[in-house]
Amino acid sequence: MVLSRSTESLDRAETLPLYAEQGVEHVWLLDPIAKTLEARAYPESGRWREVRVYEGDVCVRVAPFDAIELPLAALSRPPKTG
């Protein structure tokens, strides 16, 4: 999920619990302005836990897609326009 300053608290307080109810086990919280990727997992304990926070110009391997390496800068880059 891409975080927005205007909806970040809503995403964390309301959207994450909805994802858990639907059986989602992994969530990436991407902040394109801060250029961070927060990986969270929903284990059997019933609470989201922070797995790791990545920041800067690094390449990451993050579950459940950890078979591929992704450049964090490319995930944080604004989309190209027309």
Rosetta blueprint (number, residue, H / E / L):
1 M L
2 V E
3 L L
4 S L
5 R L
6 S L
7 T L
8 E H
9 S H
10 L H
11 D H
12 R H
13 A H
14 E H
15 T H
16 L H
17 P H
18 L H
19 Y H
20 A H
21 E H
22 Q L
23 G L
24 V L
25 E L
26 H E
27 V E
28 W E
29 L E
30 L E
31 D E
32 P L
33 I L
34 A L
35 K L
36 T E
37 L E
38 E E
39 A E
40 R E
41 A E
42 Y L
43 P L
44 E L
45 S L
46 G L
47 R L
48 W L
49 R E
50 E E
51 V E
52 R E
53 V E
54 Y E
55 E E
56 G L
57 D L
58 V L
59 C E
60 V E
61 R L
62 V L
63 A L
64 P L
65 F L
66 D L
67 A L
68 I L
69 E L
70 L E
71 P E
72 L H
73 A H
74 A H
75 L H
76 S H
77 R L
78 P L
79 P L
80 K L
81 T L
82 G L
